[in-house]
Amino acid sequence: MSNISLASQKNLVLVSGRAHPQLAEEVARELGTELVPTEARTFANGEIYARFGESVRGCDAFVLQAHPFPINDWLMEQLIMVDALKRASAKRITVVAPFFPYARQDKKSRGREPISARLIADLYKAAGADRVMSVDLHAAQIQGFFDGPVDHLFAMPVLLGHFKKLLDPATLTVVSPDIGRVRVADIWSDKLGAPLAIIHKRRDPRVPNQVSVHEIVGEVEGRVCLLVDDMIDTGRTIAKAAEALKSAGATKVVVAATHAVFSDPAIEVLQSDFIDSVVVTDTLPVAEDKRWDRLTVLPIAPLLARAIKEVFEDGSVTSMFDGAA
């Protein structure tokens, strides 16, 4: 009887949806690979179709998709691509969603509300995903919504590298825009060697994107304030926080956020006199008409590519963040 031997060499495959092609190309370049040719189109009635131009049998597939507006279309496209990979016999499928869809709906604040972030995790699993990779989840508990492994990446090293060159710790105060971001802001203050301040705010759960700022806990007078948050949607929360800091005597307000959602009227709001500069990453596409001279967009592709490489080679994603992940 003759023996049959199979090559055990793994094959990494990177596929991308249509939401943020530039990011996908940059990740492929960092990995030293090419995106698998994909035929994706939307029918007249809004249905989405996707087919891969090469065999993906037995591969380790990573499905990269950003989730800007219209978020539901891009989510559906990613789910369809995962389903196509599963039916084409991919060995392992990893959803790469730098900005996790519906992440803000991670708990019930009032009766009869959904927990939509859990629903999204269930949809990824039902489509055939084995693991999920995301950057700066709105709440760490979202990791528990998915039964398989979740690689929770942090944009902090990318942003910190930028600010360490620009800001002097002697005159800097790191500011958390609300109680929920205190833990993250505390890590920032440790890394930058700067004190921490907190803005206590109240939000009416019945009125979305509206915030009323209350008191500031911490010393901000005569200091440069670095406001850190995970996302900027309409920008009103950050603008009100910046106004409160300037009113309390801050000399400069710099805003740092991972996800530039930038829903209208964010561009106008963020160009407020109270905000001196805004720094974000490109987990979401930032169109040229949504950029202004005080906005800096840092590339997230090197971080994503390194994490993908670690997962593919069965390495450690946690080691990328000094054990903080």
TINU-498318 format. One record per residue (C-alpha): x, y, z; residue in three letters. Coordinates in Angstrom, 3 decimals, decimal comma. Layout:
<rs>
R        X        Y        Z   r
R        X        Y        Z ALA
...
</rs>
This chain:
<rs>
R        X        Y        Z   r
R    0,000    0,000    0,000 MET
R    1,454    3,376   -0,962 SER
R    1,406    6,227    1,539 ASN
R   -0,231    9,545    0,684 ILE
R    1,612   12,566    2,078 SER
R    0,169   16,058    2,175 LEU
R    2,156   19,267    2,414 ALA
R    1,274   20,912    5,725 SER
R    2,252   24,387    4,550 GLN
R   -0,318   27,022    5,533 LYS
R   -1,611   29,539    3,044 ASN
R   -2,622   33,071    4,105 LEU
R   -5,380   34,685    2,086 VAL
R   -6,452   38,321    2,497 LEU
R   -9,780   39,405    1,030 VAL
R  -11,426   42,795    1,306 SER
R  -14,832   44,369    0,996 GLY
R  -15,396   47,602   -0,930 ARG
R  -15,735   49,975    2,047 ALA
R  -12,065   50,961    2,455 HIS
R   -9,916   49,613   -0,435 PRO
R   -6,956   51,840    0,438 GLN
R   -6,631   50,269    3,908 LEU
R   -6,818   46,752    2,439 ALA
R   -4,102   47,531   -0,101 GLU
R   -1,858   48,981    2,626 GLU
R   -2,343   45,905    4,846 VAL
R   -1,534   43,603    1,892 ALA
R    1,606   45,644    1,171 ARG
R    2,714   45,410    4,821 GLU
R    2,192   41,626    4,717 LEU
R    4,071   41,301    1,428 GLY
R    1,073   39,685   -0,233 THR
R   -1,728   40,593   -2,648 GLU
R   -5,458   40,793   -2,156 LEU
R   -7,402   37,898   -3,641 VAL
R   -9,298   39,173   -6,700 PRO
R  -12,931   39,548   -5,665 THR
R  -15,991   40,190   -7,765 GLU
R  -18,370   42,178   -5,580 ALA
R  -21,408   44,032   -6,820 ARG
R  -24,748   45,392   -5,684 THR
R  -27,882   44,533   -7,631 PHE
R  -30,508   47,153   -8,487 ALA
R  -32,638   46,161   -5,497 ASN
R  -29,707   46,479   -3,060 GLY
R  -28,761   42,786   -2,810 GLU
R  -25,008   42,161   -2,564 ILE
R  -23,040   39,493   -4,418 TYR
R  -19,441   38,375   -3,883 ALA
R  -17,240   35,742   -5,514 ARG
R  -13,500   35,100   -5,229 PHE
R  -11,386   34,790   -8,364 GLY
R   -9,001   32,165   -6,944 GLU
R   -9,254   28,917   -4,976 SER
R   -9,336   29,440   -1,195 VAL
R   -9,607   25,753   -0,255 ARG
R   -7,718   24,940    2,946 GLY
R   -6,494   28,508    3,433 CYS
R   -6,276   30,741    6,507 ASP
R   -8,555   33,568    5,344 ALA
R   -8,769   37,104    6,717 PHE
R  -11,818   39,116    5,651 VAL
R  -11,078   42,829    6,050 LEU
R  -13,938   45,308    5,990 GLN
R  -14,325   48,828    7,341 ALA
R  -17,777   49,908    8,504 HIS
R  -18,416   53,549    7,612 PRO
R  -21,775   54,861    6,378 PHE
R  -23,854   53,012    5,098 PRO
R  -22,803   50,579    7,819 ILE
R  -25,501   47,968    7,164 ASN
R  -24,443   47,508    3,517 ASP
R  -20,798   46,963    4,443 TRP
R  -21,707   44,594    7,282 LEU
R  -23,880   42,518    4,941 MET
R  -21,109   42,436    2,334 GLU
R  -18,640   41,125    4,924 GLN
R  -21,078   38,435    6,098 LEU
R  -21,648   37,322    2,493 ILE
R  -17,885   37,133    1,888 MET
R  -17,459   35,001    5,028 VAL
R  -20,236   32,690    3,822 ASP
R  -18,588   32,419    0,386 ALA
R  -15,256   31,468    2,025 LEU
R  -16,921   28,840    4,214 LYS
R  -18,653   27,271    1,199 ARG
R  -15,364   27,353   -0,728 ALA
R  -13,728   25,219    2,012 SER
R  -11,466   27,819    3,665 ALA
R   -9,839   26,150    6,677 LYS
R  -10,090   29,096    9,096 ARG
R  -11,892   32,413    8,642 ILE
R  -11,007   35,544   10,618 THR
R  -13,252   38,596   10,440 VAL
R  -11,115   41,762   10,533 VAL
R  -13,447   44,606   11,522 ALA
R  -11,226   47,480   12,765 PRO
R  -14,363   49,419   13,790 PHE
R  -16,776   46,856   15,243 PHE
R  -20,325   47,507   13,938 PRO
R  -22,970   48,466   16,521 TYR
R  -20,336   48,480   19,298 ALA
R  -22,137   51,256   21,191 ARG
R  -25,169   48,991   21,694 GLN
R  -23,333   46,649   24,065 ASP
R  -25,827   46,652   26,962 LYS
R  -29,403   47,496   27,884 LYS
R  -29,729   50,968   29,402 SER
R  -33,539   50,834   29,428 ARG
R  -36,197   48,150   29,066 GLY
R  -37,135   46,758   25,638 ARG
R  -33,763   47,680   24,085 GLU
R  -31,628   45,320   21,963 PRO
R  -28,021   44,348   22,633 ILE
R  -27,077   44,796   19,005 SER
R  -23,324   44,223   19,444 ALA
R  -24,146   40,675   20,606 ARG
R  -26,371   40,207   17,556 LEU
R  -23,476   41,196   15,264 ILE
R  -21,191   38,652   16,966 ALA
R  -23,869   35,977   16,448 ASP
R  -24,172   36,940   12,770 LEU
R  -20,416   36,606   12,239 TYR
R  -20,501   33,156   13,828 LYS
R  -23,564   32,069   11,829 ALA
R  -21,864   33,180    8,604 ALA
R  -18,888   30,936    9,397 GLY
R  -16,270   33,115   11,119 ALA
R  -13,875   31,281   13,464 ASP
R  -12,385   34,382   15,080 ARG
R  -12,777   38,151   15,151 VAL
R  -10,141   40,900   15,088 MET
R  -11,024   44,494   15,982 SER
R   -9,387   47,707   17,172 VAL
R  -10,377   49,583   20,345 ASP
R  -13,768   48,052   21,045 LEU
R  -16,202   50,531   22,575 HIS
R  -16,492   48,156   25,550 ALA
R  -14,152   45,268   26,347 ALA
R  -17,141   43,065   27,271 GLN
R  -17,951   42,710   23,539 ILE
R  -15,151   40,114   23,442 GLN
R  -17,441   37,844   25,463 GLY
R  -20,230   38,046   22,874 PHE
R  -18,294   35,859   20,411 PHE
R  -17,714   32,168   21,224 ASP
R  -14,412   31,934   19,325 GLY
R  -11,163   33,848   19,899 PRO
R  -11,276   37,660   19,718 VAL
R   -8,109   39,619   18,985 ASP
R   -8,685   43,005   20,609 HIS
R   -6,065   45,374   19,207 LEU
R   -5,181   48,784   20,623 PHE
R   -4,388   51,862   18,540 ALA
R   -2,647   53,422   21,534 MET
R    0,923   52,550   20,362 PRO
R    0,216   54,236   17,001 VAL
R   -1,197   57,383   18,604 LEU
R    1,343   57,492   21,449 LEU
R    4,259   57,386   19,030 GLY
R    2,857   60,519   17,403 HIS
R    2,236   62,448   20,634 PHE
R    5,545   61,587   22,317 LYS
R    7,268   63,628   19,606 LYS
R    4,921   66,618   19,966 LEU
R    3,844   67,042   23,601 LEU
R    5,857   67,908   26,712 ASP
R    4,786   65,804   29,747 PRO
R    5,693   68,705   32,072 ALA
R    2,798   70,820   30,759 THR
R    0,464   68,000   29,674 LEU
R   -2,726   66,666   31,264 THR
R   -4,481   63,604   29,840 VAL
R   -8,256   64,022   29,984 VAL
R  -10,975   61,375   29,935 SER
R  -14,126   62,821   28,298 PRO
R  -16,348   60,673   30,543 ASP
R  -16,258   58,085   33,334 ILE
R  -16,346   55,180   30,868 GLY
R  -12,989   56,137   29,312 ARG
R  -11,104   56,583   32,610 VAL
R   -9,256   53,256   32,443 ARG
R   -7,940   53,980   28,940 VAL
R   -7,013   57,576   29,832 ALA
R   -5,240   56,294   32,945 ASP
R   -3,015   54,053   30,802 ILE
R   -2,315   57,039   28,518 TRP
R   -1,288   59,164   31,508 SER
R    1,094   56,409   32,701 ASP
R    2,662   56,017   29,253 LYS
R    3,094   59,776   28,780 LEU
R    4,085   60,522   32,381 GLY
R    1,339   63,143   32,675 ALA
R   -1,450   63,682   35,261 PRO
R   -5,043   62,647   34,621 LEU
R   -8,249   64,706   34,620 ALA
R  -11,835   63,529   34,175 ILE
R  -14,862   65,319   32,770 ILE
R  -18,090   64,364   34,481 HIS
R  -20,894   64,574   31,926 LYS
R  -24,519   63,624   31,716 ARG
R  -26,221   62,198   28,651 ARG
R  -29,987   61,931   28,146 ASP
R  -30,535   58,323   26,916 PRO
R  -33,585   59,509   24,954 ARG
R  -31,604   62,071   22,919 VAL
R  -28,751   60,599   20,813 PRO
R  -25,512   62,533   20,241 ASN
R  -26,384   65,184   22,853 GLN
R  -24,329   65,789   25,952 VAL
R  -24,279   68,333   28,787 SER
R  -20,888   68,770   30,425 VAL
R  -20,597   69,179   34,163 HIS
R  -17,541   69,484   36,388 GLU
R  -13,878   68,732   35,675 ILE
R  -11,972   66,586   38,189 VAL
R   -8,239   67,314   38,015 GLY
R   -5,868   70,188   37,247 GLU
R   -6,178   71,659   33,735 VAL
R   -5,522   75,383   34,237 GLU
R   -2,494   76,589   32,265 GLY
R   -1,941   73,114   30,790 ARG
R   -2,115   71,406   27,401 VAL
R   -5,014   68,944   27,563 CYS
R   -5,031   65,710   25,564 LEU
R   -8,599   64,402   25,249 LEU
R   -8,615   60,665   24,472 VAL
R  -11,624   58,705   23,201 ASP
R  -12,315   55,585   21,131 ASP
R  -14,457   57,273   18,475 MET
R  -15,703   60,615   17,228 ILE
R  -19,182   60,483   15,713 ASP
R  -20,853   63,903   15,410 THR
R  -18,074   65,509   17,480 GLY
R  -20,472   67,294   19,832 ARG
R  -19,298   65,393   22,934 THR
R  -15,641   66,219   22,259 ILE
R  -16,420   69,857   21,352 ALA
R  -18,338   70,396   24,603 LYS
R  -15,525   68,767   26,572 ALA
R  -12,967   71,010   24,827 ALA
R  -15,079   74,094   25,579 GLU
R  -15,261   73,105   29,258 ALA
R  -11,473   72,616   29,383 LEU
R  -10,764   75,995   27,767 LYS
R  -13,242   77,639   30,161 SER
R  -11,310   76,044   33,039 ALA
R   -8,070   77,638   31,814 GLY
R   -6,525   75,013   29,522 ALA
R   -4,045   76,658   27,124 THR
R   -4,517   74,092   24,354 LYS
R   -6,844   71,142   23,668 VAL
R   -5,644   68,256   21,506 VAL
R   -8,067   65,435   20,641 VAL
R   -7,004   61,827   20,018 ALA
R   -9,413   59,123   18,836 ALA
R   -9,129   55,783   17,073 THR
R  -12,273   55,752   14,930 HIS
R  -13,153   58,792   12,805 ALA
R  -16,861   58,139   12,234 VAL
R  -17,353   61,850   11,417 PHE
R  -21,128   61,871   10,901 SER
R  -22,552   65,281    9,958 ASP
R  -21,970   67,897   11,299 PRO
R  -18,661   66,575   12,759 ALA
R  -16,361   68,422   10,356 ILE
R  -17,831   71,821   11,264 GLU
R  -18,074   70,999   14,978 VAL
R  -14,450   69,791   15,220 LEU
R  -13,128   72,978   13,626 GLN
R  -14,301   74,799   16,765 SER
R  -11,990   77,448   18,256 ASP
R  -11,875   75,335   21,433 PHE
R  -10,090   72,448   19,636 ILE
R   -6,498   73,081   18,548 ASP
R   -5,912   69,788   16,719 SER
R   -7,467   66,367   16,109 VAL
R   -5,531   63,124   15,581 VAL
R   -7,261   59,919   14,423 VAL
R   -6,352   56,657   12,683 THR
R   -7,716   55,399    9,369 ASP
R   -9,701   52,413   10,704 THR
R  -12,502   54,167    8,806 LEU
R  -11,937   55,994    5,506 PRO
R  -11,559   59,761    5,883 VAL
R  -12,419   61,366    2,543 ALA
R  -10,483   64,411    1,338 GLU
R  -13,564   66,620    1,766 ASP
R  -13,679   65,572    5,450 LYS
R  -10,097   66,687    6,165 ARG
R   -8,921   70,072    7,358 TRP
R   -5,567   71,594    8,243 ASP
R   -5,733   70,742   11,974 ARG
R   -6,587   67,065   11,359 LEU
R   -3,908   64,332   11,318 THR
R   -4,788   60,816   10,102 VAL
R   -2,339   58,095   11,189 LEU
R   -2,081   54,734    9,347 PRO
R   -3,471   51,662   11,150 ILE
R   -2,352   49,178    8,446 ALA
R    1,024   48,299   10,067 PRO
R   -0,762   47,344   13,332 LEU
R   -3,399   45,234   11,519 LEU
R   -0,778   43,533    9,342 ALA
R    1,362   42,618   12,342 ARG
R   -1,640   41,174   14,188 ALA
R   -2,705   39,181   11,112 ILE
R    0,847   37,818   10,822 LYS
R    0,885   36,808   14,508 GLU
R   -2,462   35,006   14,174 VAL
R   -1,411   33,263   10,953 PHE
R    1,891   32,098   12,462 GLU
R    0,214   31,101   15,771 ASP
R    2,209   33,794   17,544 GLY
R    1,181   36,156   20,347 SER
R   -1,034   39,170   19,686 VAL
R   -0,841   40,111   23,381 THR
R    2,925   40,603   23,107 SER
R    2,288   43,480   20,682 MET
R    0,894   45,545   23,566 PHE
R    3,313   44,755   26,414 ASP
R    0,886   42,208   27,806 GLY
R   -1,926   44,776   28,067 ALA
R   -4,190   43,064   25,514 ALA
</rs>
